[in-house]
Amino acid sequence: MSGFSAQWLALREPYDRKARSPAVLDALARAFADHSSIGVVDLACGTGATLRAISPRLPPRQDWRLVDNDLGLLARAADLARPPSLSVSARAVDLARDLELALDGPTDLITTSALLDLVSRPWMDRLAIEAAARRLPVYAALTYNGVAELSPAEALDTGLIAALNAHQHTDKGFGPALGPDAGNAAVQCFARVGYSIQQRRSDWILGPTDHEIQLVLLAGWAGATQELGDLTADEITAWLAQRRAHVTAGSSRMRIGHTDMFAAPIGIR
């Protein structure tokens, strides 16, 4: 799968935390309200942001198995400061090939954040089937849904975002990625194996003072769309200069669409 730098993950974490759906977090908490302990496997854990975000909503005794293919990120995640009642282990796994290995061991809950839009439909089917075989609930947050609203508007925004969303379907290490279709695909896959699903929006709302993350996003989008060739290099360069100028002037706003999901076998609330 495609790697992400620790710097980018640190930059986005506070925006992720603010965006996570309270309704979906409530559903997750209710499912384990009568448990005194819980075992969690976190897929594509990065530096452990999901653990930091949701551990306060889970039973007091927690055993987290953090899974990623990036040894540097795993080392950072495994070194988390944590209370005595929370144990953490790290496991290096290629999730594209060895999903089943990642799920082996005592587990009550599967979690992941910002992963499902990177995977293929066959991989999503595998995740649903493997979760259902173990009757494990799944909390999957911050799945990109294709919405990117920019203000003030520029003429090339529509074409650039369309090219970006087309790029989201390219292979990220799991086969052709679901990209903006991932949220709907997840609902279909988990409903097919007999799960109840709660899904809500979890958009990033970026304002005029959020300079750094906006500039990083804009540069990333420009680079991604240039790979496709749908727009000329001159068009992309001009668009990037316009949007950067809005950020520098303190007038840029963005809404980046995501969805959060809690899927549970029927009978688990």
JOCOR-V223313 format. One record per backbone hydrogen bond with DSSP energy under -1.0 kcal/mol. NH is the residue of the N-H (numbers start at 1). CO is the residue of the C=O. E is the energy in kcal/mol with one decimal. If there is no record, write none. Layout:
<<NH/CO/E> <NH/CO/E>>
This chain:
<<2/172/-1.8> <9/5/-2.2> <10/6/-2.3> <11/7/-2.1> <12/8/-2.3> <13/9/-1.4> <16/12/-2.6> <17/13/-2.8> <18/14/-1.8> <19/15/-1.9> <20/16/-1.9> <25/21/-2.2> <26/22/-2.4> <27/23/-1.9> <28/24/-2.2> <29/25/-2.6> <30/26/-2.6> <31/27/-1.7> <33/30/-1.3> <35/32/-1.6> <38/61/-1.9> <40/63/-2.8> <41/109/-2.4> <42/65/-2.4> <43/111/-2.8> <45/67/-2.5> <48/45/-2.2> <52/48/-2.1> <53/49/-2.2> <54/50/-2.5> <55/51/-2.2> <57/54/-2.0> <58/55/-1.4> <61/36/-1.6> <62/85/-2.1> <63/38/-2.4> <64/87/-3.2> <65/40/-3.1> <66/89/-3.2> <67/42/-2.6> <68/91/-1.5> <74/70/-2.4> <75/71/-2.1> <76/72/-1.6> <77/73/-2.5> <78/74/-2.9> <80/77/-1.4> <86/83/-1.9> <87/62/-2.9> <89/64/-2.4> <91/66/-3.0> <93/68/-1.7> <95/93/-1.1> <98/94/-3.5> <102/98/-1.7> <103/99/-1.3> <108/39/-3.2> <109/39/-1.5> <110/137/-2.3> <111/41/-2.6> <112/139/-1.7> <114/141/-2.7> <118/115/-2.5> <124/120/-2.2> <125/121/-2.5> <126/122/-2.1> <127/123/-2.6> <128/124/-2.3> <129/125/-2.6> <130/126/-3.0> <131/127/-2.5> <132/128/-2.5> <133/129/-2.3> <134/130/-1.0> <136/131/-2.4> <138/263/-3.0> <139/110/-2.9> <140/261/-2.5> <141/112/-2.4> <143/259/-2.5> <145/257/-2.0> <149/255/-2.5> <151/253/-2.3> <157/154/-1.7> <160/156/-2.6> <161/157/-2.8> <162/158/-2.2> <163/159/-2.0> <164/160/-2.5> <165/161/-2.6> <166/162/-1.8> <167/163/-2.3> <168/164/-1.6> <169/166/-1.3> <170/167/-2.0> <178/119/-2.9> <179/117/-2.0> <181/178/-2.2> <182/179/-2.1> <185/181/-2.2> <186/182/-2.7> <187/183/-1.8> <188/184/-2.2> <189/185/-2.8> <190/186/-2.5> <191/187/-2.4> <192/188/-1.9> <194/191/-1.6> <195/190/-2.0> <196/264/-3.0> <198/262/-2.3> <200/260/-2.1> <202/258/-2.4> <204/256/-2.5> <206/254/-2.8> <210/207/-1.9> <211/209/-1.7> <214/210/-1.4> <215/211/-2.5> <216/212/-2.3> <217/213/-2.5> <218/214/-2.7> <219/215/-2.1> <220/216/-2.3> <221/217/-2.9> <222/218/-2.4> <223/219/-2.2> <224/220/-2.4> <225/221/-2.6> <226/222/-1.7> <227/223/-1.1> <229/225/-1.2> <236/232/-2.3> <237/233/-2.6> <238/234/-2.4> <239/235/-2.4> <240/236/-2.6> <241/237/-2.1> <242/238/-2.2> <243/239/-2.6> <244/240/-2.6> <245/241/-1.9> <246/242/-1.6> <247/243/-1.9> <248/244/-2.8> <249/245/-2.0> <250/247/-1.3> <251/246/-2.6> <253/151/-2.8> <254/206/-2.3> <255/149/-2.1> <256/204/-2.0> <257/147/-3.0> <259/143/-1.6> <260/200/-3.0> <261/140/-2.3> <262/198/-2.5> <263/138/-2.8> <264/196/-2.5> <266/194/-1.8> <268/265/-2.5>>
